[in-house]
Amino acid sequence: MLNAPFNLRGWGLPGAAPLHLRVQVATPHVPAPQKPPEEVFYFHKQ
């Protein structure tokens, strides 16, 4: 789960998904991203 500003900056960056997943694990207390989990996994598999 990412905060909105970081989420908006990061989604357009190729290869950013692994970083997002690390941030999600590191900060479980922040609001969930607006992207559905299916898209998160889609970017992660690329």
C-alpha distance matrix in Angstrom:
0.0 3.8 7.0 9.4 12.1 10.4 8.9 12.5 14.2 12.6 12.9 16.6 17.0 18.4 17.1 13.9 11.9 12.7 11.5 8.1 8.2 9.7 7.4 4.6 7.9 9.2 7.0 6.1 7.6 5.9 5.8 4.2 5.6 9.3 10.1 10.9 10.1 13.7 13.3 10.5 13.2 15.9 14.9 14.4 17.9 19.6
3.8 0.0 3.8 6.4 8.4 6.7 5.8 9.5 10.9 9.8 10.8 14.4 14.9 16.8 16.0 12.4 11.4 12.7 10.6 7.3 9.1 10.1 7.0 6.2 9.8 9.9 7.6 8.3 9.0 6.0 6.2 5.8 5.5 9.1 10.3 12.4 12.2 15.5 14.2 11.6 14.7 16.8 15.1 15.1 18.8 19.8
7.0 3.8 0.0 3.8 5.9 5.7 6.1 8.7 10.3 10.6 12.1 15.2 16.1 18.7 18.4 14.7 14.4 15.8 13.4 10.5 12.7 13.3 9.8 9.6 12.9 12.2 9.3 10.4 9.6 5.9 6.0 7.3 6.9 9.8 11.9 14.5 15.2 18.4 16.8 14.7 18.1 19.8 18.0 18.4 22.2 22.8
9.4 6.4 3.8 0.0 3.9 5.6 5.0 6.1 8.6 9.9 10.7 13.5 15.2 18.1 18.6 15.0 15.1 17.3 15.0 12.1 14.8 15.9 12.7 12.5 16.1 15.8 13.1 13.8 13.1 9.2 7.9 8.6 6.8 8.2 10.7 13.9 15.4 18.2 16.2 14.8 18.5 19.6 17.8 19.0 22.6 22.8
12.1 8.4 5.9 3.9 0.0 3.8 5.4 5.2 6.3 8.6 10.5 12.5 13.8 17.2 17.9 14.4 15.4 17.5 14.7 12.6 15.8 16.5 13.2 14.1 17.6 16.7 14.4 16.0 15.4 11.7 11.3 12.1 10.1 11.5 13.4 16.9 18.2 20.7 18.2 16.7 20.3 21.1 18.7 19.9 23.5 23.2
10.4 6.7 5.7 5.6 3.8 0.0 3.8 5.5 5.1 5.9 8.6 10.9 11.3 14.5 14.7 11.0 12.1 13.9 11.0 9.1 12.6 13.0 10.0 11.4 14.8 13.9 12.3 14.4 14.5 11.2 11.5 11.7 9.7 11.9 12.9 16.1 16.7 19.1 16.6 14.5 17.9 18.8 16.1 16.9 20.6 20.4
8.9 5.8 6.1 5.0 5.4 3.8 0.0 3.8 5.5 5.2 6.1 9.2 10.4 13.2 13.6 10.1 10.4 12.9 10.9 8.2 11.4 12.9 10.4 10.8 14.5 14.6 13.0 14.1 14.6 11.2 10.5 9.6 6.7 8.5 9.1 12.5 13.4 15.6 13.0 11.3 14.9 15.7 13.4 14.6 18.2 18.1
12.5 9.5 8.7 6.1 5.2 5.5 3.8 0.0 3.8 5.6 6.0 7.8 10.0 13.3 14.7 11.6 12.6 15.5 13.7 11.4 14.8 16.4 14.0 14.6 18.3 18.3 16.6 17.8 18.0 14.4 13.2 12.4 9.1 9.5 10.2 14.0 15.6 17.3 14.2 13.4 17.1 17.1 14.7 16.7 19.9 19.2
14.2 10.9 10.3 8.6 6.3 5.1 5.5 3.8 0.0 3.8 6.1 6.8 7.8 11.5 12.9 10.0 12.0 14.6 12.3 11.1 14.8 15.8 13.6 15.1 18.5 18.2 17.0 18.9 19.4 16.0 15.6 15.0 12.0 13.0 13.1 16.7 17.8 19.3 16.0 14.8 18.1 18.0 14.9 16.6 19.9 18.7
12.6 9.8 10.6 9.9 8.6 5.9 5.2 5.6 3.8 0.0 3.8 5.6 5.5 8.6 9.5 6.3 8.3 10.9 9.0 7.9 11.6 12.8 11.3 12.8 16.0 16.1 15.6 17.4 18.6 15.6 15.4 14.1 11.1 12.6 11.9 15.0 15.4 16.7 13.5 11.8 14.8 14.8 11.6 13.0 16.3 15.3
12.9 10.8 12.1 10.7 10.5 8.6 6.1 6.0 6.1 3.8 0.0 3.8 5.6 7.8 9.3 7.0 7.8 11.3 10.6 8.8 12.0 14.2 13.1 13.7 17.1 17.9 17.3 18.4 19.7 16.7 15.7 13.7 10.2 10.8 9.2 12.4 13.1 13.9 10.4 9.4 12.6 12.0 9.1 11.4 14.3 13.3
16.6 14.4 15.2 13.5 12.5 10.9 9.2 7.8 6.8 5.6 3.8 0.0 3.8 6.5 9.4 8.1 10.0 13.3 12.8 11.9 15.1 17.1 16.3 17.2 20.4 21.1 20.7 22.0 23.3 20.2 19.3 17.4 13.8 14.0 12.3 15.4 16.3 16.4 12.6 12.4 15.0 13.6 10.5 13.2 15.5 13.5
17.0 14.9 16.1 15.2 13.8 11.3 10.4 10.0 7.8 5.5 5.6 3.8 0.0 3.8 6.3 5.5 8.4 11.1 10.5 10.7 13.8 15.3 15.0 16.6 19.4 19.9 20.1 21.8 23.5 20.7 20.5 18.7 15.4 16.4 14.6 17.3 17.4 17.6 14.0 12.9 15.0 13.9 10.2 12.0 14.4 12.3
18.4 16.8 18.7 18.1 17.2 14.5 13.2 13.3 11.5 8.6 7.8 6.5 3.8 0.0 3.8 5.5 7.7 10.0 10.7 11.4 13.7 15.4 16.0 17.4 19.7 20.7 21.5 23.0 25.2 22.7 22.5 20.3 17.2 18.1 15.6 17.7 17.2 16.7 13.4 12.4 13.5 12.0 8.3 9.9 11.6 9.0
17.1 16.0 18.4 18.6 17.9 14.7 13.6 14.7 12.9 9.5 9.3 9.4 6.3 3.8 0.0 3.8 5.6 6.8 8.0 9.5 11.2 12.5 13.8 15.3 17.1 18.2 19.5 21.1 23.6 21.7 21.9 19.7 17.1 18.7 16.2 17.8 16.5 16.4 13.5 11.6 12.2 11.5 7.8 7.8 9.8 8.0
13.9 12.4 14.7 15.0 14.4 11.0 10.1 11.6 10.0 6.3 7.0 8.1 5.5 5.5 3.8 0.0 3.8 5.7 5.3 6.3 8.8 10.1 10.6 12.3 14.5 15.3 16.2 17.9 20.2 18.1 18.4 16.5 14.0 15.9 13.9 16.0 14.9 15.6 12.7 10.3 11.9 12.0 8.3 8.4 11.4 10.5
11.9 11.4 14.4 15.1 15.4 12.1 10.4 12.6 12.0 8.3 7.8 10.0 8.4 7.7 5.6 3.8 0.0 3.8 5.4 4.9 6.2 8.6 9.7 10.3 12.4 14.1 15.0 16.0 18.6 16.9 17.0 14.5 12.3 14.3 12.0 13.2 11.6 12.3 10.0 7.0 8.3 9.1 5.9 5.2 8.8 9.0
12.7 12.7 15.8 17.3 17.5 13.9 12.9 15.5 14.6 10.9 11.3 13.3 11.1 10.0 6.8 5.7 3.8 0.0 3.8 5.4 5.1 6.3 8.6 9.7 10.7 12.3 14.2 15.4 18.5 17.4 18.2 16.1 14.6 17.2 15.1 15.9 13.6 14.6 13.0 9.6 9.9 11.4 8.7 6.3 9.5 10.3
11.5 10.6 13.4 15.0 14.7 11.0 10.9 13.7 12.3 9.0 10.6 12.8 10.5 10.7 8.0 5.3 5.4 3.8 0.0 3.8 5.4 5.0 6.1 8.5 9.9 10.4 12.0 14.0 16.7 15.3 16.6 15.1 13.8 16.7 15.4 16.9 15.1 16.7 14.8 11.4 12.7 14.2 11.2 9.6 13.1 13.5
8.1 7.3 10.5 12.1 12.6 9.1 8.2 11.4 11.1 7.9 8.8 11.9 10.7 11.4 9.5 6.3 4.9 5.4 3.8 0.0 3.8 5.4 5.0 6.0 8.7 9.7 10.2 11.6 14.1 12.4 13.2 11.4 10.0 13.0 11.9 13.5 11.9 14.0 12.2 8.7 10.8 12.7 10.1 9.2 13.0 13.8
8.2 9.1 12.7 14.8 15.8 12.6 11.4 14.8 14.8 11.6 12.0 15.1 13.8 13.7 11.2 8.8 6.2 5.1 5.4 3.8 0.0 3.8 5.4 4.9 6.3 8.6 9.9 10.5 13.7 13.0 13.9 11.9 11.3 14.4 13.0 13.5 11.0 13.2 12.3 8.5 9.5 12.3 10.5 8.4 11.9 13.7
9.7 10.1 13.3 15.9 16.5 13.0 12.9 16.4 15.8 12.8 14.2 17.1 15.3 15.4 12.5 10.1 8.6 6.3 5.0 5.4 3.8 0.0 3.8 5.4 5.2 6.1 8.6 10.3 13.4 13.2 15.0 13.8 13.8 17.2 16.3 17.1 14.7 17.0 16.1 12.3 13.2 15.8 13.8 11.4 14.8 16.3
7.4 7.0 9.8 12.7 13.2 10.0 10.4 14.0 13.6 11.3 13.1 16.3 15.0 16.0 13.8 10.6 9.7 8.6 6.1 5.0 5.4 3.8 0.0 3.8 5.4 4.9 5.8 8.3 10.7 9.9 12.0 11.5 11.6 15.2 15.1 16.4 14.7 17.5 16.4 12.8 14.6 17.1 15.0 13.4 17.1 18.3
4.6 6.2 9.6 12.5 14.1 11.4 10.8 14.6 15.1 12.8 13.7 17.2 16.6 17.4 15.3 12.3 10.3 9.7 8.5 6.0 4.9 5.4 3.8 0.0 3.8 5.5 5.3 5.8 8.8 8.4 9.9 8.8 9.6 13.3 13.1 13.8 11.9 15.0 14.6 11.1 12.9 15.9 14.5 13.0 16.5 18.3
7.9 9.8 12.9 16.1 17.6 14.8 14.5 18.3 18.5 16.0 17.1 20.4 19.4 19.7 17.1 14.5 12.4 10.7 9.9 8.7 6.3 5.2 5.4 3.8 0.0 3.8 5.7 5.9 9.5 10.5 12.6 11.8 13.2 16.8 16.5 16.7 14.2 17.1 17.2 13.6 14.5 17.8 16.6 14.4 17.5 19.8
9.2 9.9 12.2 15.8 16.7 13.9 14.6 18.3 18.2 16.1 17.9 21.1 19.9 20.7 18.2 15.3 14.1 12.3 10.4 9.7 8.6 6.1 4.9 5.5 3.8 0.0 3.8 6.3 8.9 9.9 12.9 13.1 14.5 18.3 18.5 19.3 17.2 20.3 19.9 16.3 17.6 20.7 19.0 16.9 20.3 22.1
7.0 7.6 9.3 13.1 14.4 12.3 13.0 16.6 17.0 15.6 17.3 20.7 20.1 21.5 19.5 16.2 15.0 14.2 12.0 10.2 9.9 8.6 5.8 5.3 5.7 3.8 0.0 3.8 5.4 6.1 9.4 10.4 12.2 15.9 16.9 17.9 16.5 19.9 19.5 16.2 18.1 21.1 19.6 18.2 21.7 23.4
6.1 8.3 10.4 13.8 16.0 14.4 14.1 17.8 18.9 17.4 18.4 22.0 21.8 23.0 21.1 17.9 16.0 15.4 14.0 11.6 10.5 10.3 8.3 5.8 5.9 6.3 3.8 0.0 3.8 5.7 8.2 8.7 11.4 14.9 15.9 16.2 14.7 18.3 18.6 15.5 17.3 20.5 19.7 18.3 21.6 23.8
7.6 9.0 9.6 13.1 15.4 14.5 14.6 18.0 19.4 18.6 19.7 23.3 23.5 25.2 23.6 20.2 18.6 18.5 16.7 14.1 13.7 13.4 10.7 8.8 9.5 8.9 5.4 3.8 0.0 3.8 6.7 8.8 11.9 15.2 17.0 17.6 16.8 20.6 20.7 18.0 20.2 23.2 22.3 21.4 24.8 26.7
5.9 6.0 5.9 9.2 11.7 11.2 11.2 14.4 16.0 15.6 16.7 20.2 20.7 22.7 21.7 18.1 16.9 17.4 15.3 12.4 13.0 13.2 9.9 8.4 10.5 9.9 6.1 5.7 3.8 0.0 3.8 6.5 9.0 12.2 14.4 15.7 15.5 19.2 18.8 16.3 19.0 21.7 20.5 20.1 23.7 25.2
5.8 6.2 6.0 7.9 11.3 11.5 10.5 13.2 15.6 15.4 15.7 19.3 20.5 22.5 21.9 18.4 17.0 18.2 16.6 13.2 13.9 15.0 12.0 9.9 12.6 12.9 9.4 8.2 6.7 3.8 0.0 3.8 6.6 9.1 11.7 13.0 13.6 17.2 16.9 15.0 18.0 20.4 19.6 19.8 23.2 24.7
4.2 5.8 7.3 8.6 12.1 11.7 9.6 12.4 15.0 14.1 13.7 17.4 18.7 20.3 19.7 16.5 14.5 16.1 15.1 11.4 11.9 13.8 11.5 8.8 11.8 13.1 10.4 8.7 8.8 6.5 3.8 0.0 3.8 6.5 8.5 9.3 9.8 13.4 13.2 11.5 14.5 16.8 16.4 16.7 19.9 21.5
5.6 5.5 6.9 6.8 10.1 9.7 6.7 9.1 12.0 11.1 10.2 13.8 15.4 17.2 17.1 14.0 12.3 14.6 13.8 10.0 11.3 13.8 11.6 9.6 13.2 14.5 12.2 11.4 11.9 9.0 6.6 3.8 0.0 3.8 5.4 7.6 8.8 11.9 10.8 9.4 12.9 14.6 13.8 14.8 18.0 19.1
9.3 9.1 9.8 8.2 11.5 11.9 8.5 9.5 13.0 12.6 10.8 14.0 16.4 18.1 18.7 15.9 14.3 17.2 16.7 13.0 14.4 17.2 15.2 13.3 16.8 18.3 15.9 14.9 15.2 12.2 9.1 6.5 3.8 0.0 3.8 6.4 9.1 11.5 10.3 10.3 13.8 14.8 14.4 16.2 19.0 19.8
10.1 10.3 11.9 10.7 13.4 12.9 9.1 10.2 13.1 11.9 9.2 12.3 14.6 15.6 16.2 13.9 12.0 15.1 15.4 11.9 13.0 16.3 15.1 13.1 16.5 18.5 16.9 15.9 17.0 14.4 11.7 8.5 5.4 3.8 0.0 3.8 6.5 8.2 6.5 7.1 10.5 11.0 11.0 13.0 15.5 16.3
10.9 12.4 14.5 13.9 16.9 16.1 12.5 14.0 16.7 15.0 12.4 15.4 17.3 17.7 17.8 16.0 13.2 15.9 16.9 13.5 13.5 17.1 16.4 13.8 16.7 19.3 17.9 16.2 17.6 15.7 13.0 9.3 7.6 6.4 3.8 0.0 3.8 5.4 5.7 6.8 9.2 10.2 11.4 12.9 14.9 16.4
10.1 12.2 15.2 15.4 18.2 16.7 13.4 15.6 17.8 15.4 13.1 16.3 17.4 17.2 16.5 14.9 11.6 13.6 15.1 11.9 11.0 14.7 14.7 11.9 14.2 17.2 16.5 14.7 16.8 15.5 13.6 9.8 8.8 9.1 6.5 3.8 0.0 3.8 5.4 4.9 6.3 8.5 10.0 10.5 12.5 14.6
13.7 15.5 18.4 18.2 20.7 19.1 15.6 17.3 19.3 16.7 13.9 16.4 17.6 16.7 16.4 15.6 12.3 14.6 16.7 14.0 13.2 17.0 17.5 15.0 17.1 20.3 19.9 18.3 20.6 19.2 17.2 13.4 11.9 11.5 8.2 5.4 3.8 0.0 3.8 5.5 5.3 6.2 8.9 9.9 10.8 12.8
13.3 14.2 16.8 16.2 18.2 16.6 13.0 14.2 16.0 13.5 10.4 12.6 14.0 13.4 13.5 12.7 10.0 13.0 14.8 12.2 12.3 16.1 16.4 14.6 17.2 19.9 19.5 18.6 20.7 18.8 16.9 13.2 10.8 10.3 6.5 5.7 5.4 3.8 0.0 3.8 5.4 4.8 6.2 8.5 9.9 10.9
10.5 11.6 14.7 14.8 16.7 14.5 11.3 13.4 14.8 11.8 9.4 12.4 12.9 12.4 11.6 10.3 7.0 9.6 11.4 8.7 8.5 12.3 12.8 11.1 13.6 16.3 16.2 15.5 18.0 16.3 15.0 11.5 9.4 10.3 7.1 6.8 4.9 5.5 3.8 0.0 3.8 5.4 5.4 6.2 8.8 10.4
13.2 14.7 18.1 18.5 20.3 17.9 14.9 17.1 18.1 14.8 12.6 15.0 15.0 13.5 12.2 11.9 8.3 9.9 12.7 10.8 9.5 13.2 14.6 12.9 14.5 17.6 18.1 17.3 20.2 19.0 18.0 14.5 12.9 13.8 10.5 9.2 6.3 5.3 5.4 3.8 0.0 3.8 5.5 4.9 6.2 8.8
15.9 16.8 19.8 19.6 21.1 18.8 15.7 17.1 18.0 14.8 12.0 13.6 13.9 12.0 11.5 12.0 9.1 11.4 14.2 12.7 12.3 15.8 17.1 15.9 17.8 20.7 21.1 20.5 23.2 21.7 20.4 16.8 14.6 14.8 11.0 10.2 8.5 6.2 4.8 5.4 3.8 0.0 3.8 5.4 5.4 6.7
14.9 15.1 18.0 17.8 18.7 16.1 13.4 14.7 14.9 11.6 9.1 10.5 10.2 8.3 7.8 8.3 5.9 8.7 11.2 10.1 10.5 13.8 15.0 14.5 16.6 19.0 19.6 19.7 22.3 20.5 19.6 16.4 13.8 14.4 11.0 11.4 10.0 8.9 6.2 5.4 5.5 3.8 0.0 3.8 5.5 5.4
14.4 15.1 18.4 19.0 19.9 16.9 14.6 16.7 16.6 13.0 11.4 13.2 12.0 9.9 7.8 8.4 5.2 6.3 9.6 9.2 8.4 11.4 13.4 13.0 14.4 16.9 18.2 18.3 21.4 20.1 19.8 16.7 14.8 16.2 13.0 12.9 10.5 9.9 8.5 6.2 4.9 5.4 3.8 0.0 3.8 5.6
17.9 18.8 22.2 22.6 23.5 20.6 18.2 19.9 19.9 16.3 14.3 15.5 14.4 11.6 9.8 11.4 8.8 9.5 13.1 13.0 11.9 14.8 17.1 16.5 17.5 20.3 21.7 21.6 24.8 23.7 23.2 19.9 18.0 19.0 15.5 14.9 12.5 10.8 9.9 8.8 6.2 5.4 5.5 3.8 0.0 3.8
19.6 19.8 22.8 22.8 23.2 20.4 18.1 19.2 18.7 15.3 13.3 13.5 12.3 9.0 8.0 10.5 9.0 10.3 13.5 13.8 13.7 16.3 18.3 18.3 19.8 22.1 23.4 23.8 26.7 25.2 24.7 21.5 19.1 19.8 16.3 16.4 14.6 12.8 10.9 10.4 8.8 6.7 5.4 5.6 3.8 0.0
